[in-house]
Amino acid sequence: MGTLHVLGTGPGDPDGADAPDLLGAADAVFAGPPGPGPDADPEATALFYAEAWRVERVRPREAAAQLDAWFAGRPAGTAVLMVAGPAEADVALGAAVDGLRRLCPGLRVDVRPGVVVAPPHRSPLAH
């Protein structure tokens, strides 16, 4: 079965984790809705690391079904779900990930607590 990496967005150091590599290697990047603050827009951040044709928006209520359909067509695929703020703090998309685990029991879900990815031009300001 495939792999879903869940990453947060916001102030952070994109060189401090393997997140840019995960985004670059993913078959698709799913972006949740924006959060407060200039660095908490998952779609804008994803577009720094992935081509636009690989980036898709998701809504929390539809995320489990959308991701399930994507993995059904690509059972060995790798995708990244980006959420606003820390990955472990997004309750709505956390519920979607739990629903996805029920829909795709063989799917490997890798939630990266504490890892936040910022667009590269913003990272020096976070220090």
C-alpha positions in Angstrom: 0.0 0.0 0.0 1.0 3.6 -0.4 2.4 6.2 2.0 0.9 9.5 3.1 3.2 12.0 4.9 1.4 14.7 6.9 3.3 18.0 7.3 2.4 21.3 8.9 3.1 24.7 7.5 4.2 27.9 9.3 7.3 29.5 10.5 10.1 27.0 10.5 13.3 26.0 8.9 12.8 24.0 5.7 16.4 22.8 5.9 15.9 21.4 9.3 13.9 18.3 8.2 13.5 16.1 5.2 10.2 17.8 4.4 11.5 19.4 1.1 12.7 16.0 0.0 9.4 14.4 0.8 7.6 17.1 -1.1 9.9 16.8 -4.1 9.5 13.1 -4.3 5.8 12.8 -3.7 3.5 11.8 -6.6 0.9 14.3 -5.3 0.7 17.0 -2.6 -2.6 17.7 -1.0 -3.1 21.1 0.7 -5.6 21.9 3.4 -7.2 25.3 3.9 -5.1 28.3 5.0 -4.6 29.1 8.6 -3.9 32.4 10.3 -0.6 34.1 9.5 1.4 34.6 6.3 3.3 31.3 6.5 0.2 29.1 7.2 -1.0 28.6 3.7 -0.4 24.9 2.8 -1.0 25.4 -0.9 1.3 28.4 -1.3 4.0 26.6 0.6 3.6 23.4 -1.4 4.1 25.4 -4.6 7.6 26.2 -3.6 8.5 22.5 -3.6 6.2 20.8 -6.1 5.0 21.6 -9.5 1.5 23.0 -9.7 0.1 19.9 -11.5 1.0 17.8 -8.4 -0.7 20.1 -5.9 -4.4 19.6 -5.1 -6.6 21.4 -2.5 -8.6 19.4 0.0 -11.4 20.4 2.3 -11.4 18.7 5.7 -14.8 17.2 5.2 -13.9 15.7 1.8 -10.2 14.9 2.5 -10.7 11.2 3.5 -12.8 10.4 0.4 -10.5 12.4 -1.9 -7.3 10.8 -0.6 -8.9 7.3 -0.6 -9.9 7.8 -4.3 -6.4 8.9 -5.1 -4.7 6.0 -3.3 -7.2 3.5 -4.9 -5.8 4.5 -8.3 -2.2 4.4 -7.1 -1.9 1.7 -4.4 1.8 2.1 -4.2 1.8 5.9 -4.5 3.4 8.4 -2.1 1.5 11.6 -1.2 2.0 14.5 1.2 -0.9 16.2 3.0 0.0 19.7 4.2 -2.0 21.4 6.9 -1.9 24.9 8.4 0.2 25.0 11.5 1.6 22.0 13.2 0.3 18.7 11.8 -0.8 17.4 15.2 -2.8 20.5 15.9 -5.2 20.4 12.9 -8.2 18.7 14.4 -10.4 18.6 11.3 -7.7 17.2 9.0 -6.6 14.9 11.8 -10.1 13.4 11.8 -9.9 13.1 8.0 -6.6 11.1 8.4 -8.3 8.8 11.0 -11.1 8.3 8.5 -8.6 7.5 5.8 -6.9 4.9 8.0 -10.3 3.1 8.2 -10.9 3.4 4.5 -7.3 2.3 3.5 -6.2 0.0 6.4 -2.9 -0.9 4.6 -1.9 2.8 4.0 1.2 3.9 5.9 0.4 7.3 7.4 3.4 9.3 8.7 2.3 12.3 10.7 5.3 14.5 11.5 4.6 16.2 14.8 6.4 19.5 15.3 7.7 19.6 11.7 6.6 22.8 10.0 7.6 23.8 6.5 7.9 27.4 5.4 8.5 28.8 2.0 12.3 29.1 1.7 12.3 32.9 1.4 10.6 33.2 4.8 12.8 30.8 6.8 15.6 33.3 7.6 13.0 35.5 9.4 12.0 32.6 11.7 15.4 32.5 13.4 
